[in-house]
Amino acid sequence: MTDKNTLAALTLGALLALPAVVFANPPSSDGVDAADAGIAPISAADIIRHGKPERLGLRSRVALVWDDREGVPLYGRSIDEPRSVASLTKLMTALVILESGLPLDEIISVAPEDRDTLKRTTSHLPVGAALTRYDLLHAALASSDNRAAAALGRTWPGGMAAFIQAMNDKAEQLGMTRTRFADPTGLLAGNISTARDLVRLVAIARRHPLFRVLSTDGEFTVLNRASGQPIWMHNTNRLLREESSWDIRLSKTGYTAAAGRCLVMQTNVNGRPLTIVLLNSSGKLTRYGDVVRIRDWLVNTERRVPRLATARVTGS
């Protein structure tokens, strides 16, 4: 009998075998098309009018597809409903650290209090390991390592309580009115946000070039300065490990029993910059199936909508 892991891998392979997006004109780092082909981009209003997003059969309980170019939603379901967000919390953890100016090359040791005594999650980082703050950020964002996130909060000037306050202060500053953080890992159910608030967070986070580097590596190593040995880690977003047709600029996954399976991605589909937020997906593969469904819906809609050539104006 096929075991569950093999069955999951086969199912994911089938999902990812769906037609891939080809980027004829790769978007620039700010999400604007790199080449001006003299073609007007299809508007978000046209996507909504012709794509009939109400027919998009997503299976995550909360979903938001946000057009970053026009600043409007293409699809939304329960986007203002506060929910536990699990390790999506680590996006705020990293943002607060990166905006603080704390030295990224400072060595931080993993302490016994950084262990997860709540959910008993595992970690690649042994107690006593010494890593740079940069490597801890890398482990927390890409591999969703809870000890890394806990160590970042614990070593904040003023300690953990001050760090959690800084997270909540930043949320308030960003207008994330339905968001509250209780710890830097996301293990506590009291880490609450909405899909709309998370889009606000991603919009600020993706301005930092390090977010792309730190969150989208499929496989990577961090160096244990105490032992001199590298520690191999992998990204918790399977699309970044197993699929190459996605242009992903920022990524974070999350899971707890309270939150379900969650995914936030900033990506480009046919040159259109999108932020996708999926919360409370039930199965291991549901969130990945949903992003494939979003991609194919958008590509198929754009194929049906006629593009209007724009006159290239030159001279005076």
C-alpha positions as protocol buffer text, in pm:
chain_id: "A"
residue {
  index: 1
  type: MET
  ca { x: 0 y: 0 z: 0 }
}
residue {
  index: 2
  type: THR
  ca { x: 130 y: 347 z: -85 }
}
residue {
  index: 3
  type: ASP
  ca { x: 223 y: 537 z: 230 }
}
residue {
  index: 4
  type: LYS
  ca { x: 82 y: 883 z: 304 }
}
residue {
  index: 5
  type: ASN
  ca { x: 404 y: 1070 z: 219 }
}
residue {
  index: 6
  type: THR
  ca { x: 431 y: 901 z: -121 }
}
residue {
  index: 7
  type: LEU
  ca { x: 64 y: 970 z: -196 }
}
residue {
  index: 8
  type: ALA
  ca { x: 107 y: 1337 z: -97 }
}
residue {
  index: 9
  type: ALA
  ca { x: 411 y: 1370 z: -322 }
}
residue {
  index: 10
  type: LEU
  ca { x: 226 y: 1214 z: -617 }
}
residue {
  index: 11
  type: THR
  ca { x: -76 y: 1442 z: -562 }
}
residue {
  index: 12
  type: LEU
  ca { x: 142 y: 1753 z: -543 }
}
residue {
  index: 13
  type: GLY
  ca { x: 321 y: 1644 z: -858 }
}
residue {
  index: 14
  type: ALA
  ca { x: -11 y: 1621 z: -1038 }
}
residue {
  index: 15
  type: LEU
  ca { x: -108 y: 1971 z: -925 }
}
residue {
  index: 16
  type: LEU
  ca { x: 223 y: 2121 z: -1030 }
}
residue {
  index: 17
  type: ALA
  ca { x: 209 y: 1951 z: -1368 }
}
residue {
  index: 18
  type: LEU
  ca { x: -66 y: 2192 z: -1472 }
}
residue {
  index: 19
  type: PRO
  ca { x: 41 y: 2441 z: -1743 }
}
residue {
  index: 20
  type: ALA
  ca { x: 317 y: 2671 z: -1621 }
}
residue {
  index: 21
  type: VAL
  ca { x: 327 y: 3045 z: -1671 }
}
residue {
  index: 22
  type: VAL
  ca { x: 586 y: 3166 z: -1921 }
}
residue {
  index: 23
  type: PHE
  ca { x: 731 y: 3507 z: -1850 }
}
residue {
  index: 24
  type: ALA
  ca { x: 805 y: 3653 z: -2192 }
}
residue {
  index: 25
  type: ASN
  ca { x: 882 y: 3989 z: -2034 }
}
residue {
  index: 26
  type: PRO
  ca { x: 1006 y: 3919 z: -1680 }
}
residue {
  index: 27
  type: PRO
  ca { x: 885 y: 4182 z: -1431 }
}
residue {
  index: 28
  type: SER
  ca { x: 1138 y: 4407 z: -1267 }
}
residue {
  index: 29
  type: SER
  ca { x: 1210 y: 4390 z: -895 }
}
residue {
  index: 30
  type: ASP
  ca { x: 942 y: 4648 z: -815 }
}
residue {
  index: 31
  type: GLY
  ca { x: 675 y: 4445 z: -990 }
}
residue {
  index: 32
  type: VAL
  ca { x: 658 y: 4661 z: -1308 }
}
residue {
  index: 33
  type: ASP
  ca { x: 700 y: 4492 z: -1644 }
}
residue {
  index: 34
  type: ALA
  ca { x: 1063 y: 4511 z: -1748 }
}
residue {
  index: 35
  type: ALA
  ca { x: 988 y: 4563 z: -2118 }
}
residue {
  index: 36
  type: ASP
  ca { x: 736 y: 4804 z: -2262 }
}
residue {
  index: 37
  type: ALA
  ca { x: 591 y: 4612 z: -2556 }
}
residue {
  index: 38
  type: GLY
  ca { x: 344 y: 4886 z: -2643 }
}
residue {
  index: 39
  type: ILE
  ca { x: 58 y: 4679 z: -2499 }
}
residue {
  index: 40
  type: ALA
  ca { x: -175 y: 4811 z: -2232 }
}
residue {
  index: 41
  type: PRO
  ca { x: -195 y: 4573 z: -1934 }
}
residue {
  index: 42
  type: ILE
  ca { x: -536 y: 4425 z: -1868 }
}
residue {
  index: 43
  type: SER
  ca { x: -697 y: 4615 z: -1584 }
}
residue {
  index: 44
  type: ALA
  ca { x: -802 y: 4456 z: -1258 }
}
residue {
  index: 45
  type: ALA
  ca { x: -1158 y: 4566 z: -1339 }
}
residue {
  index: 46
  type: ASP
  ca { x: -1145 y: 4367 z: -1663 }
}
residue {
  index: 47
  type: ILE
  ca { x: -1009 y: 4062 z: -1480 }
}
residue {
  index: 48
  type: ILE
  ca { x: -1299 y: 4079 z: -1234 }
}
residue {
  index: 49
  type: ARG
  ca { x: -1559 y: 4152 z: -1502 }
}
residue {
  index: 50
  type: HIS
  ca { x: -1456 y: 3874 z: -1740 }
}
residue {
  index: 51
  type: GLY
  ca { x: -1303 y: 3625 z: -1497 }
}
residue {
  index: 52
  type: LYS
  ca { x: -1605 y: 3591 z: -1270 }
}
residue {
  index: 53
  type: PRO
  ca { x: -1397 y: 3532 z: -956 }
}
residue {
  index: 54
  type: GLU
  ca { x: -1704 y: 3413 z: -767 }
}
residue {
  index: 55
  type: ARG
  ca { x: -1665 y: 3090 z: -965 }
}
residue {
  index: 56
  type: LEU
  ca { x: -1305 y: 3041 z: -852 }
}
residue {
  index: 57
  type: GLY
  ca { x: -1331 y: 2724 z: -646 }
}
residue {
  index: 58
  type: LEU
  ca { x: -1071 y: 2781 z: -377 }
}
residue {
  index: 59
  type: ARG
  ca { x: -1072 y: 2545 z: -81 }
}
residue {
  index: 60
  type: SER
  ca { x: -902 y: 2760 z: 183 }
}
residue {
  index: 61
  type: ARG
  ca { x: -1153 y: 2911 z: 424 }
}
residue {
  index: 62
  type: VAL
  ca { x: -995 y: 3257 z: 394 }
}
residue {
  index: 63
  type: ALA
  ca { x: -846 y: 3376 z: 65 }
}
residue {
  index: 64
  type: LEU
  ca { x: -733 y: 3706 z: -81 }
}
residue {
  index: 65
  type: VAL
  ca { x: -577 y: 3768 z: -423 }
}
residue {
  index: 66
  type: TRP
  ca { x: -446 y: 4123 z: -425 }
}
residue {
  index: 67
  type: ASP
  ca { x: -333 y: 4308 z: -739 }
}
residue {
  index: 68
  type: ASP
  ca { x: -21 y: 4490 z: -620 }
}
residue {
  index: 69
  type: ARG
  ca { x: 0 y: 4709 z: -930 }
}
residue {
  index: 70
  type: GLU
  ca { x: -346 y: 4861 z: -890 }
}
residue {
  index: 71
  type: GLY
  ca { x: -388 y: 4809 z: -515 }
}
residue {
  index: 72
  type: VAL
  ca { x: -722 y: 4629 z: -541 }
}
residue {
  index: 73
  type: PRO
  ca { x: -849 y: 4278 z: -462 }
}
residue {
  index: 74
  type: LEU
  ca { x: -914 y: 4042 z: -753 }
}
residue {
  index: 75
  type: TYR
  ca { x: -1075 y: 3786 z: -523 }
}
residue {
  index: 76
  type: GLY
  ca { x: -1164 y: 3781 z: -155 }
}
residue {
  index: 77
  type: ARG
  ca { x: -1328 y: 3548 z: 92 }
}
residue {
  index: 78
  type: SER
  ca { x: -1365 y: 3639 z: 462 }
}
residue {
  index: 79
  type: ILE
  ca { x: -1075 y: 3882 z: 424 }
}
residue {
  index: 80
  type: ASP
  ca { x: -1158 y: 4087 z: 736 }
}
residue {
  index: 81
  type: GLU
  ca { x: -1221 y: 3790 z: 963 }
}
residue {
  index: 82
  type: PRO
  ca { x: -958 y: 3780 z: 1242 }
}
residue {
  index: 83
  type: ARG
  ca { x: -794 y: 3439 z: 1261 }
}
residue {
  index: 84
  type: SER
  ca { x: -495 y: 3276 z: 1424 }
}
residue {
  index: 85
  type: VAL
  ca { x: -209 y: 3299 z: 1172 }
}
residue {
  index: 86
  type: ALA
  ca { x: 54 y: 3060 z: 1312 }
}
residue {
  index: 87
  type: SER
  ca { x: 403 y: 3115 z: 1165 }
}
residue {
  index: 88
  type: LEU
  ca { x: 292 y: 3395 z: 933 }
}
residue {
  index: 89
  type: THR
  ca { x: 370 y: 3584 z: 1255 }
}
residue {
  index: 90
  type: LYS
  ca { x: 739 y: 3550 z: 1164 }
}
residue {
  index: 91
  type: LEU
  ca { x: 695 y: 3805 z: 886 }
}
residue {
  index: 92
  type: MET
  ca { x: 643 y: 4070 z: 1153 }
}
residue {
  index: 93
  type: THR
  ca { x: 923 y: 3923 z: 1364 }
}
residue {
  index: 94
  type: ALA
  ca { x: 1163 y: 3967 z: 1073 }
}
residue {
  index: 95
  type: LEU
  ca { x: 1033 y: 4312 z: 975 }
}
residue {
  index: 96
  type: VAL
  ca { x: 1085 y: 4450 z: 1325 }
}
residue {
  index: 97
  type: ILE
  ca { x: 1440 y: 4309 z: 1334 }
}
residue {
  index: 98
  type: LEU
  ca { x: 1534 y: 4435 z: 988 }
}
residue {
  index: 99
  type: GLU
  ca { x: 1398 y: 4784 z: 1053 }
}
residue {
  index: 100
  type: SER
  ca { x: 1572 y: 4808 z: 1390 }
}
residue {
  index: 101
  type: GLY
  ca { x: 1924 y: 4844 z: 1253 }
}
residue {
  index: 102
  type: LEU
  ca { x: 2054 y: 4576 z: 1489 }
}
residue {
  index: 103
  type: PRO
  ca { x: 2375 y: 4426 z: 1346 }
}
residue {
  index: 104
  type: LEU
  ca { x: 2298 y: 4123 z: 1133 }
}
residue {
  index: 105
  type: ASP
  ca { x: 2645 y: 3980 z: 1189 }
}
residue {
  index: 106
  type: GLU
  ca { x: 2609 y: 3971 z: 1569 }
}
residue {
  index: 107
  type: ILE
  ca { x: 2645 y: 3618 z: 1708 }
}
residue {
  index: 108
  type: ILE
  ca { x: 2348 y: 3487 z: 1908 }
}
residue {
  index: 109
  type: SER
  ca { x: 2346 y: 3157 z: 2097 }
}
residue {
  index: 110
  type: VAL
  ca { x: 2039 y: 2936 z: 2108 }
}
residue {
  index: 111
  type: ALA
  ca { x: 1935 y: 2909 z: 2473 }
}
residue {
  index: 112
  type: PRO
  ca { x: 1725 y: 2647 z: 2657 }
}
residue {
  index: 113
  type: GLU
  ca { x: 1438 y: 2896 z: 2685 }
}
residue {
  index: 114
  type: ASP
  ca { x: 1419 y: 2913 z: 2304 }
}
residue {
  index: 115
  type: ARG
  ca { x: 1286 y: 2556 z: 2291 }
}
residue {
  index: 116
  type: ASP
  ca { x: 917 y: 2508 z: 2214 }
}
residue {
  index: 117
  type: THR
  ca { x: 758 y: 2367 z: 2529 }
}
residue {
  index: 118
  type: LEU
  ca { x: 404 y: 2440 z: 2404 }
}
residue {
  index: 119
  type: LYS
  ca { x: 368 y: 2239 z: 2081 }
}
residue {
  index: 120
  type: ARG
  ca { x: 691 y: 2038 z: 2115 }
}
residue {
  index: 121
  type: THR
  ca { x: 796 y: 2128 z: 1762 }
}
residue {
  index: 122
  type: THR
  ca { x: 1137 y: 2016 z: 1642 }
}
residue {
  index: 123
  type: SER
  ca { x: 1424 y: 2238 z: 1533 }
}
residue {
  index: 124
  type: HIS
  ca { x: 1744 y: 2201 z: 1333 }
}
residue {
  index: 125
  type: LEU
  ca { x: 1916 y: 2430 z: 1582 }
}
residue {
  index: 126
  type: PRO
  ca { x: 2053 y: 2257 z: 1893 }
}
residue {
  index: 127
  type: VAL
  ca { x: 2070 y: 2441 z: 2222 }
}
residue {
  index: 128
  type: GLY
  ca { x: 2414 y: 2599 z: 2238 }
}
residue {
  index: 129
  type: ALA
  ca { x: 2438 y: 2660 z: 1864 }
}
residue {
  index: 130
  type: ALA
  ca { x: 2573 y: 3006 z: 1782 }
}
residue {
  index: 131
  type: LEU
  ca { x: 2450 y: 3183 z: 1469 }
}
residue {
  index: 132
  type: THR
  ca { x: 2451 y: 3531 z: 1327 }
}
residue {
  index: 133
  type: ARG
  ca { x: 2131 y: 3730 z: 1351 }
}
residue {
  index: 134
  type: TYR
  ca { x: 2116 y: 3708 z: 970 }
}
residue {
  index: 135
  type: ASP
  ca { x: 2123 y: 3327 z: 980 }
}
residue {
  index: 136
  type: LEU
  ca { x: 1855 y: 3322 z: 1248 }
}
residue {
  index: 137
  type: LEU
  ca { x: 1635 y: 3539 z: 1025 }
}
residue {
  index: 138
  type: HIS
  ca { x: 1702 y: 3304 z: 735 }
}
residue {
  index: 139
  type: ALA
  ca { x: 1607 y: 3000 z: 945 }
}
residue {
  index: 140
  type: ALA
  ca { x: 1295 y: 3171 z: 1084 }
}
residue {
  index: 141
  type: LEU
  ca { x: 1159 y: 3291 z: 750 }
}
residue {
  index: 142
  type: ALA
  ca { x: 1251 y: 3017 z: 501 }
}
residue {
  index: 143
  type: SER
  ca { x: 1249 y: 2713 z: 729 }
}
residue {
  index: 144
  type: SER
  ca { x: 1003 y: 2856 z: 984 }
}
residue {
  index: 145
  type: ASP
  ca { x: 1234 y: 2751 z: 1268 }
}
residue {
  index: 146
  type: ASN
  ca { x: 1073 y: 2838 z: 1600 }
}
residue {
  index: 147
  type: ARG
  ca { x: 1394 y: 2840 z: 1804 }
}
residue {
  index: 148
  type: ALA
  ca { x: 1540 y: 3092 z: 1560 }
}
residue {
  index: 149
  type: ALA
  ca { x: 1239 y: 3324 z: 1600 }
}
residue {
  index: 150
  type: ALA
  ca { x: 1241 y: 3283 z: 1978 }
}
residue {
  index: 151
  type: ALA
  ca { x: 1612 y: 3368 z: 1996 }
}
residue {
  index: 152
  type: LEU
  ca { x: 1554 y: 3682 z: 1789 }
}
residue {
  index: 153
  type: GLY
  ca { x: 1282 y: 3798 z: 2028 }
}
residue {
  index: 154
  type: ARG
  ca { x: 1470 y: 3702 z: 2344 }
}
residue {
  index: 155
  type: THR
  ca { x: 1780 y: 3903 z: 2245 }
}
residue {
  index: 156
  type: TRP
  ca { x: 1585 y: 4218 z: 2154 }
}
residue {
  index: 157
  type: PRO
  ca { x: 1694 y: 4519 z: 2364 }
}
residue {
  index: 158
  type: GLY
  ca { x: 1463 y: 4503 z: 2663 }
}
residue {
  index: 159
  type: GLY
  ca { x: 1387 y: 4133 z: 2618 }
}
residue {
  index: 160
  type: MET
  ca { x: 1092 y: 3934 z: 2490 }
}
residue {
  index: 161
  type: ALA
  ca { x: 815 y: 4152 z: 2634 }
}
residue {
  index: 162
  type: ALA
  ca { x: 966 y: 4459 z: 2469 }
}
residue {
  index: 163
  type: PHE
  ca { x: 995 y: 4275 z: 2140 }
}
residue {
  index: 164
  type: ILE
  ca { x: 631 y: 4168 z: 2139 }
}
residue {
  index: 165
  type: GLN
  ca { x: 535 y: 4527 z: 2215 }
}
residue {
  index: 166
  type: ALA
  ca { x: 748 y: 4640 z: 1919 }
}
residue {
  index: 167
  type: MET
  ca { x: 563 y: 4391 z: 1697 }
}
residue {
  index: 168
  type: ASN
  ca { x: 226 y: 4527 z: 1804 }
}
residue {
  index: 169
  type: ASP
  ca { x: 341 y: 4888 z: 1775 }
}
residue {
  index: 170
  type: LYS
  ca { x: 449 y: 4819 z: 1416 }
}
residue {
  index: 171
  type: ALA
  ca { x: 115 y: 4656 z: 1337 }
}
residue {
  index: 172
  type: GLU
  ca { x: -64 y: 4966 z: 1467 }
}
residue {
  index: 173
  type: GLN
  ca { x: 166 y: 5191 z: 1264 }
}
residue {
  index: 174
  type: LEU
  ca { x: 83 y: 4995 z: 948 }
}
residue {
  index: 175
  type: GLY
  ca { x: -291 y: 5024 z: 1009 }
}
residue {
  index: 176
  type: MET
  ca { x: -329 y: 4652 z: 1083 }
}
residue {
  index: 177
  type: THR
  ca { x: -628 y: 4726 z: 1302 }
}
residue {
  index: 178
  type: ARG
  ca { x: -740 y: 4365 z: 1352 }
}
residue {
  index: 179
  type: THR
  ca { x: -397 y: 4223 z: 1426 }
}
residue {
  index: 180
  type: ARG
  ca { x: -241 y: 4127 z: 1758 }
}
residue {
  index: 181
  type: PHE
  ca { x: 84 y: 3943 z: 1826 }
}
residue {
  index: 182
  type: ALA
  ca { x: 151 y: 3731 z: 2135 }
}
residue {
  index: 183
  type: ASP
  ca { x: 495 y: 3585 z: 2059 }
}
residue {
  index: 184
  type: PRO
  ca { x: 755 y: 3594 z: 1778 }
}
residue {
  index: 185
  type: THR
  ca { x: 709 y: 3233 z: 1663 }
}
residue {
  index: 186
  type: GLY
  ca { x: 335 y: 3213 z: 1598 }
}
residue {
  index: 187
  type: LEU
  ca { x: 293 y: 2911 z: 1824 }
}
residue {
  index: 188
  type: LEU
  ca { x: 43 y: 3090 z: 2048 }
}
residue {
  index: 189
  type: ALA
  ca { x: -315 y: 3105 z: 1921 }
}
residue {
  index: 190
  type: GLY
  ca { x: -320 y: 3470 z: 2029 }
}
residue {
  index: 191
  type: ASN
  ca { x: -129 y: 3570 z: 1715 }
}
residue {
  index: 192
  type: ILE
  ca { x: -430 y: 3707 z: 1527 }
}
residue {
  index: 193
  type: SER
  ca { x: -464 y: 3884 z: 1194 }
}
residue {
  index: 194
  type: THR
  ca { x: -678 y: 3910 z: 881 }
}
residue {
  index: 195
  type: ALA
  ca { x: -603 y: 3853 z: 514 }
}
residue {
  index: 196
  type: ARG
  ca { x: -638 y: 4226 z: 446 }
}
residue {
  index: 197
  type: ASP
  ca { x: -400 y: 4316 z: 730 }
}
residue {
  index: 198
  type: LEU
  ca { x: -146 y: 4062 z: 605 }
}
residue {
  index: 199
  type: VAL
  ca { x: -147 y: 4227 z: 262 }
}
residue {
  index: 200
  type: ARG
  ca { x: -50 y: 4551 z: 437 }
}
residue {
  index: 201
  type: LEU
  ca { x: 236 y: 4370 z: 611 }
}
residue {
  index: 202
  type: VAL
  ca { x: 361 y: 4213 z: 288 }
}
residue {
  index: 203
  type: ALA
  ca { x: 350 y: 4549 z: 108 }
}
residue {
  index: 204
  type: ILE
  ca { x: 599 y: 4690 z: 359 }
}
residue {
  index: 205
  type: ALA
  ca { x: 808 y: 4375 z: 398 }
}
residue {
  index: 206
  type: ARG
  ca { x: 874 y: 4336 z: 27 }
}
residue {
  index: 207
  type: ARG
  ca { x: 1034 y: 4681 z: 15 }
}
residue {
  index: 208
  type: HIS
  ca { x: 1326 y: 4526 z: 200 }
}
residue {
  index: 209
  type: PRO
  ca { x: 1543 y: 4338 z: -51 }
}
residue {
  index: 210
  type: LEU
  ca { x: 1656 y: 4093 z: 217 }
}
residue {
  index: 211
  type: PHE
  ca { x: 1303 y: 3956 z: 252 }
}
residue {
  index: 212
  type: ARG
  ca { x: 1325 y: 3792 z: -88 }
}
residue {
  index: 213
  type: VAL
  ca { x: 1666 y: 3640 z: -14 }
}
residue {
  index: 214
  type: LEU
  ca { x: 1569 y: 3524 z: 334 }
}
residue {
  index: 215
  type: SER
  ca { x: 1226 y: 3382 z: 254 }
}
residue {
  index: 216
  type: THR
  ca { x: 1257 y: 3217 z: -89 }
}
residue {
  index: 217
  type: ASP
  ca { x: 1566 y: 2995 z: -73 }
}
residue {
  index: 218
  type: GLY
  ca { x: 1454 y: 2639 z: -145 }
}
residue {
  index: 219
  type: GLU
  ca { x: 1748 y: 2478 z: 36 }
}
residue {
  index: 220
  type: PHE
  ca { x: 2028 y: 2650 z: 223 }
}
residue {
  index: 221
  type: THR
  ca { x: 2273 y: 2620 z: 510 }
}
residue {
  index: 222
  type: VAL
  ca { x: 2335 y: 2826 z: 821 }
}
residue {
  index: 223
  type: LEU
  ca { x: 2664 y: 2807 z: 1006 }
}
residue {
  index: 224
  type: ASN
  ca { x: 2686 y: 2697 z: 1368 }
}
residue {
  index: 225
  type: ARG
  ca { x: 2972 y: 2918 z: 1486 }
}
residue {
  index: 226
  type: ALA
  ca { x: 3005 y: 2713 z: 1804 }
}
residue {
  index: 227
  type: SER
  ca { x: 3091 y: 2391 z: 1621 }
}
residue {
  index: 228
  type: GLY
  ca { x: 3201 y: 2529 z: 1286 }
}
residue {
  index: 229
  type: GLN
  ca { x: 2953 y: 2297 z: 1115 }
}
residue {
  index: 230
  type: PRO
  ca { x: 2691 y: 2398 z: 856 }
}
residue {
  index: 231
  type: ILE
  ca { x: 2328 y: 2313 z: 927 }
}
residue {
  index: 232
  type: TRP
  ca { x: 2118 y: 2218 z: 625 }
}
residue {
  index: 233
  type: MET
  ca { x: 1766 y: 2358 z: 608 }
}
residue {
  index: 234
  type: HIS
  ca { x: 1484 y: 2364 z: 354 }
}
residue {
  index: 235
  type: ASN
  ca { x: 1197 y: 2597 z: 276 }
}
residue {
  index: 236
  type: THR
  ca { x: 857 y: 2507 z: 415 }
}
residue {
  index: 237
  type: ASN
  ca { x: 693 y: 2629 z: 92 }
}
residue {
  index: 238
  type: ARG
  ca { x: 698 y: 2322 z: -132 }
}
residue {
  index: 239
  type: LEU
  ca { x: 668 y: 2536 z: -445 }
}
residue {
  index: 240
  type: LEU
  ca { x: 1014 y: 2676 z: -376 }
}
residue {
  index: 241
  type: ARG
  ca { x: 1165 y: 2330 z: -337 }
}
residue {
  index: 242
  type: GLU
  ca { x: 986 y: 2132 z: -604 }
}
residue {
  index: 243
  type: GLU
  ca { x: 860 y: 2369 z: -872 }
}
residue {
  index: 244
  type: SER
  ca { x: 1050 y: 2619 z: -1089 }
}
residue {
  index: 245
  type: SER
  ca { x: 774 y: 2789 z: -1288 }
}
residue {
  index: 246
  type: TRP
  ca { x: 679 y: 3032 z: -1012 }
}
residue {
  index: 247
  type: ASP
  ca { x: 833 y: 3377 z: -977 }
}
residue {
  index: 248
  type: ILE
  ca { x: 804 y: 3410 z: -599 }
}
residue {
  index: 249
  type: ARG
  ca { x: 933 y: 3731 z: -438 }
}
residue {
  index: 250
  type: LEU
  ca { x: 829 y: 3667 z: -77 }
}
residue {
  index: 251
  type: SER
  ca { x: 697 y: 3357 z: 96 }
}
residue {
  index: 252
  type: LYS
  ca { x: 583 y: 3236 z: 435 }
}
residue {
  index: 253
  type: THR
  ca { x: 391 y: 2931 z: 547 }
}
residue {
  index: 254
  type: GLY
  ca { x: 230 y: 2852 z: 879 }
}
residue {
  index: 255
  type: TYR
  ca { x: 53 y: 2576 z: 1063 }
}
residue {
  index: 256
  type: THR
  ca { x: -102 y: 2517 z: 1402 }
}
residue {
  index: 257
  type: ALA
  ca { x: -420 y: 2333 z: 1493 }
}
residue {
  index: 258
  type: ALA
  ca { x: -587 y: 2668 z: 1568 }
}
residue {
  index: 259
  type: ALA
  ca { x: -478 y: 2833 z: 1243 }
}
residue {
  index: 260
  type: GLY
  ca { x: -492 y: 2546 z: 998 }
}
residue {
  index: 261
  type: ARG
  ca { x: -244 y: 2555 z: 712 }
}
residue {
  index: 262
  type: CYS
  ca { x: -159 y: 2906 z: 594 }
}
residue {
  index: 263
  type: LEU
  ca { x: 38 y: 3057 z: 306 }
}
residue {
  index: 264
  type: VAL
  ca { x: 138 y: 3409 z: 207 }
}
residue {
  index: 265
  type: MET
  ca { x: 313 y: 3469 z: -125 }
}
residue {
  index: 266
  type: GLN
  ca { x: 409 y: 3774 z: -324 }
}
residue {
  index: 267
  type: THR
  ca { x: 451 y: 3656 z: -681 }
}
residue {
  index: 268
  type: ASN
  ca { x: 416 y: 3754 z: -1045 }
}
residue {
  index: 269
  type: VAL
  ca { x: 177 y: 3582 z: -1283 }
}
residue {
  index: 270
  type: ASN
  ca { x: 213 y: 3686 z: -1649 }
}
residue {
  index: 271
  type: GLY
  ca { x: 390 y: 4000 z: -1528 }
}
residue {
  index: 272
  type: ARG
  ca { x: 108 y: 4090 z: -1289 }
}
residue {
  index: 273
  type: PRO
  ca { x: 237 y: 4136 z: -932 }
}
residue {
  index: 274
  type: LEU
  ca { x: 10 y: 3963 z: -681 }
}
residue {
  index: 275
  type: THR
  ca { x: -4 y: 3906 z: -308 }
}
residue {
  index: 276
  type: ILE
  ca { x: -187 y: 3585 z: -224 }
}
residue {
  index: 277
  type: VAL
  ca { x: -307 y: 3511 z: 130 }
}
residue {
  index: 278
  type: LEU
  ca { x: -458 y: 3172 z: 216 }
}
residue {
  index: 279
  type: LEU
  ca { x: -565 y: 3093 z: 573 }
}
residue {
  index: 280
  type: ASN
  ca { x: -712 y: 2784 z: 736 }
}
residue {
  index: 281
  type: SER
  ca { x: -651 y: 2536 z: 456 }
}
residue {
  index: 282
  type: SER
  ca { x: -748 y: 2190 z: 574 }
}
residue {
  index: 283
  type: GLY
  ca { x: -515 y: 1947 z: 395 }
}
residue {
  index: 284
  type: LYS
  ca { x: -140 y: 1947 z: 343 }
}
residue {
  index: 285
  type: LEU
  ca { x: -175 y: 2023 z: -28 }
}
residue {
  index: 286
  type: THR
  ca { x: -486 y: 2243 z: -31 }
}
residue {
  index: 287
  type: ARG
  ca { x: -301 y: 2576 z: -16 }
}
residue {
  index: 288
  type: TYR
  ca { x: -71 y: 2472 z: -302 }
}
residue {
  index: 289
  type: GLY
  ca { x: -366 y: 2352 z: -506 }
}
residue {
  index: 290
  type: ASP
  ca { x: -533 y: 2688 z: -445 }
}
residue {
  index: 291
  type: VAL
  ca { x: -238 y: 2892 z: -575 }
}
residue {
  index: 292
  type: VAL
  ca { x: -234 y: 2676 z: -888 }
}
residue {
  index: 293
  type: ARG
  ca { x: -607 y: 2739 z: -931 }
}
residue {
  index: 294
  type: ILE
  ca { x: -549 y: 3114 z: -887 }
}
residue {
  index: 295
  type: ARG
  ca { x: -269 y: 3115 z: -1144 }
}
residue {
  index: 296
  type: ASP
  ca { x: -467 y: 2922 z: -1402 }
}
residue {
  index: 297
  type: TRP
  ca { x: -781 y: 3134 z: -1349 }
}
residue {
  index: 298
  type: LEU
  ca { x: -582 y: 3453 z: -1404 }
}
residue {
  index: 299
  type: VAL
  ca { x: -394 y: 3324 z: -1709 }
}
residue {
  index: 300
  type: ASN
  ca { x: -710 y: 3188 z: -1871 }
}
residue {
  index: 301
  type: THR
  ca { x: -897 y: 3512 z: -1802 }
}
residue {
  index: 302
  type: GLU
  ca { x: -624 y: 3725 z: -1958 }
}
residue {
  index: 303
  type: ARG
  ca { x: -630 y: 3505 z: -2268 }
}
residue {
  index: 304
  type: ARG
  ca { x: -1000 y: 3581 z: -2312 }
}
residue {
  index: 305
  type: VAL
  ca { x: -977 y: 3956 z: -2258 }
}
residue {
  index: 306
  type: PRO
  ca { x: -866 y: 4144 z: -2572 }
}
residue {
  index: 307
  type: ARG
  ca { x: -561 y: 4363 z: -2526 }
}
residue {
  index: 308
  type: LEU
  ca { x: -563 y: 4712 z: -2666 }
}
residue {
  index: 309
  type: ALA
  ca { x: -247 y: 4836 z: -2830 }
}
residue {
  index: 310
  type: THR
  ca { x: -126 y: 5167 z: -2692 }
}
residue {
  index: 311
  type: ALA
  ca { x: 34 y: 5428 z: -2907 }
}
residue {
  index: 312
  type: ARG
  ca { x: 397 y: 5487 z: -2816 }
}
residue {
  index: 313
  type: VAL
  ca { x: 439 y: 5862 z: -2787 }
}
residue {
  index: 314
  type: THR
  ca { x: 781 y: 5998 z: -2870 }
}
residue {
  index: 315
  type: GLY
  ca { x: 933 y: 6338 z: -2929 }
}
residue {
  index: 316
  type: SER
  ca { x: 816 y: 6659 z: -2764 }
}
